[in-house]
Amino acid sequence: MTEEQKTLKEEQEDQLEEQKIEHYELLYLLSNSYTANEVKPINEKIVRLIKEQDGKITKEEDLGKNKLAYPIKQLSHAYYQVYEFDMPSEKLINLNNALKLATEVLRFLVVKKKVKTEADIKKEKTMQEKLAKRKEQEIEKIKAAKEEIKEKPKTDKTKEKVSLEDLDKKLDEILGGDEML
């Protein structure tokens, strides 16, 4: 390599470092009027749009056809698609504009996403384990309480039946006999 080539390469590397590459997530909706076979080329078109803007796709997830929370353009169902990608932050505007112009896309949302480190993943896993233990303990407490309720003897609420004659005698005693009549 000549000196000029080396300096050009160093300049390009410096420019890449200057371009801040961020991690993004794109969720978009496609009309359910398309068949599954017609959706594939549209997804490829969007992948091409991302790659044209120097994006590098890290995760792709097809969420399938789902019901919308509210109708969009008189449609109640749509195909959901999610992509995670790394892209220079300056190029995101171009991607947004291209997605706005894509007539196949009903709605889209691009959000900046934090890349999880190994420490973050471990921390999240330990939190989930703690929550699972708490749930198990609560379930055990509920089961124990149910068993206690079952084990308690039922109090006998029914008393001896009193005959009508005995009731009449007691009423006479309380009321003072025949004097009131």
C-alpha positions as CSV (number, residue, x, y, z in Angstrom):
1,M,0.0,0.0,0.0
2,T,1.1,3.5,-0.8
3,E,1.1,6.3,1.6
4,E,-1.9,7.9,0.0
5,Q,-3.9,4.7,0.3
6,K,-3.0,4.4,4.0
7,T,-4.0,7.9,4.7
8,L,-7.3,7.4,2.8
9,K,-8.0,4.3,4.8
10,E,-7.2,6.1,8.1
11,E,-9.5,8.9,7.1
12,Q,-12.4,6.5,6.3
13,E,-11.9,4.8,9.7
14,D,-11.9,8.1,11.4
15,Q,-15.2,9.0,9.6
16,L,-16.7,5.7,10.7
17,E,-15.8,6.4,14.3
18,E,-17.3,9.9,14.0
19,Q,-20.5,8.4,12.8
20,K,-22.2,7.3,15.9
21,I,-23.7,3.9,15.3
22,E,-26.8,3.3,17.4
23,H,-29.0,0.2,18.0
24,Y,-32.6,0.6,16.8
25,E,-35.8,-1.5,16.7
26,L,-38.3,-1.1,13.8
27,L,-41.8,-2.4,14.1
28,Y,-44.1,-2.0,11.1
29,L,-47.6,-3.1,10.1
30,L,-48.5,-4.4,6.6
31,S,-52.1,-4.6,5.3
32,N,-53.8,-8.0,5.8
33,S,-55.1,-7.7,2.2
34,Y,-51.7,-9.2,1.2
35,T,-51.1,-12.9,1.2
36,A,-48.2,-14.5,3.1
37,N,-46.4,-14.9,-0.2
38,E,-46.9,-11.2,-1.1
39,V,-45.6,-10.1,2.3
40,K,-42.1,-11.6,1.7
41,P,-41.0,-9.3,-1.1
42,I,-42.2,-6.3,0.9
43,N,-40.1,-7.5,3.9
44,E,-37.1,-7.9,1.6
45,K,-37.7,-4.3,0.3
46,I,-37.6,-3.0,3.8
47,V,-34.5,-5.0,4.6
48,R,-32.9,-3.4,1.5
49,L,-33.9,0.1,2.7
50,I,-32.1,-0.6,6.0
51,K,-29.0,-1.9,4.3
52,E,-28.9,1.0,1.9
53,Q,-28.6,3.3,4.8
54,D,-25.6,1.3,6.1
55,G,-27.8,-0.6,8.6
56,K,-26.8,-4.0,9.9
57,I,-29.7,-6.2,10.9
58,T,-29.1,-8.1,14.2
59,K,-32.5,-9.6,14.8
60,E,-35.6,-10.3,12.6
61,E,-38.9,-11.4,14.0
62,D,-42.2,-12.1,12.2
63,L,-45.0,-11.7,14.7
64,G,-47.6,-12.8,12.1
65,K,-51.1,-11.6,11.5
66,N,-52.8,-10.0,14.5
67,K,-55.9,-8.0,15.3
68,L,-55.3,-4.2,15.6
69,A,-56.4,-2.3,18.7
70,Y,-58.3,0.1,16.5
71,P,-59.0,0.1,12.7
72,I,-56.4,1.7,10.5
73,K,-57.6,2.6,7.0
74,Q,-60.7,0.4,7.5
75,L,-58.5,-2.6,8.4
76,S,-58.9,-4.6,11.6
77,H,-56.0,-7.0,11.1
78,A,-52.3,-6.6,10.0
79,Y,-49.0,-8.4,9.6
80,Y,-46.6,-7.4,12.3
81,Q,-42.8,-7.4,11.6
82,V,-39.9,-6.5,13.9
83,Y,-36.3,-5.8,13.0
84,E,-33.4,-4.8,15.3
85,F,-30.5,-3.2,13.5
86,D,-27.4,-1.0,14.0
87,M,-27.2,2.2,11.9
88,P,-25.5,5.5,12.0
89,S,-27.8,8.0,13.7
90,E,-27.6,10.5,10.8
91,K,-29.0,7.9,8.3
92,L,-32.1,7.3,10.4
93,I,-33.9,10.3,8.9
94,N,-33.4,8.8,5.4
95,L,-34.9,5.5,6.6
96,N,-37.9,7.2,8.2
97,N,-38.6,9.2,5.0
98,A,-38.3,6.0,2.9
99,L,-40.7,4.2,5.2
100,K,-43.2,7.1,5.0
101,L,-43.2,6.8,1.3
102,A,-43.7,3.0,1.3
103,T,-47.4,2.6,0.5
104,E,-47.5,-1.0,1.7
105,V,-46.6,0.0,5.3
106,L,-49.7,1.0,7.3
107,R,-47.7,2.2,10.4
108,F,-44.2,2.0,11.6
109,L,-42.2,2.9,14.7
110,V,-38.4,3.2,15.1
111,V,-37.0,3.4,18.6
112,K,-33.5,3.5,20.0
113,K,-32.8,0.4,21.9
114,K,-30.3,-0.2,24.6
115,V,-27.9,-3.1,23.8
116,K,-27.9,-5.4,26.8
117,T,-24.5,-6.4,28.1
118,E,-23.7,-9.7,29.8
119,A,-24.0,-8.0,33.2
120,D,-27.4,-6.7,32.3
121,I,-28.6,-10.1,31.2
122,K,-27.3,-11.7,34.4
123,K,-28.9,-9.1,36.5
124,E,-32.2,-9.5,34.7
125,K,-32.0,-13.3,35.1
126,T,-31.4,-13.0,38.9
127,M,-34.4,-10.6,39.2
128,Q,-36.6,-13.1,37.4
129,E,-35.4,-15.9,39.7
130,K,-36.2,-13.8,42.8
131,L,-39.7,-13.0,41.4
132,A,-40.2,-16.7,40.7
133,K,-39.2,-17.6,44.3
134,R,-41.6,-15.0,45.7
135,K,-44.4,-16.3,43.7
136,E,-43.7,-19.9,44.9
137,Q,-43.7,-18.7,48.5
138,E,-47.0,-16.8,48.0
139,I,-48.6,-19.9,46.5
140,E,-47.4,-22.1,49.4
141,K,-48.9,-19.6,51.9
142,I,-52.2,-19.6,50.0
143,K,-52.2,-23.5,50.0
144,A,-51.4,-23.6,53.7
145,A,-54.2,-21.1,54.5
146,K,-56.7,-23.2,52.5
147,E,-55.6,-26.3,54.4
148,E,-56.1,-24.6,57.7
149,I,-59.6,-23.6,56.7
150,K,-60.4,-27.1,55.7
151,E,-59.0,-28.5,59.0
152,K,-61.0,-26.2,61.3
153,P,-63.9,-28.0,62.8
154,K,-67.2,-26.5,61.8
155,T,-69.1,-25.1,64.8
156,D,-72.5,-26.6,65.3
157,K,-74.8,-23.7,64.7
158,T,-78.0,-25.8,65.0
159,K,-79.3,-25.9,68.6
160,E,-81.9,-28.1,70.1
161,K,-85.4,-27.5,68.8
162,V,-87.7,-26.1,71.3
163,S,-91.3,-27.3,71.4
164,L,-94.2,-24.9,70.9
165,E,-95.5,-25.5,74.4
166,D,-92.2,-24.5,76.0
167,L,-92.2,-21.3,73.9
168,D,-95.7,-20.5,75.1
169,K,-94.7,-21.0,78.8
170,K,-91.7,-18.8,78.4
171,L,-93.7,-16.1,76.7
172,D,-96.3,-16.2,79.4
173,E,-93.6,-15.8,82.1
174,I,-92.0,-12.9,80.2
175,L,-95.3,-11.1,79.6
176,G,-96.6,-11.8,83.0
177,G,-99.2,-14.3,82.3
178,D,-102.9,-13.5,81.6
179,E,-103.0,-10.2,83.4
180,M,-102.4,-8.3,80.2
181,L,-105.3,-9.6,78.4
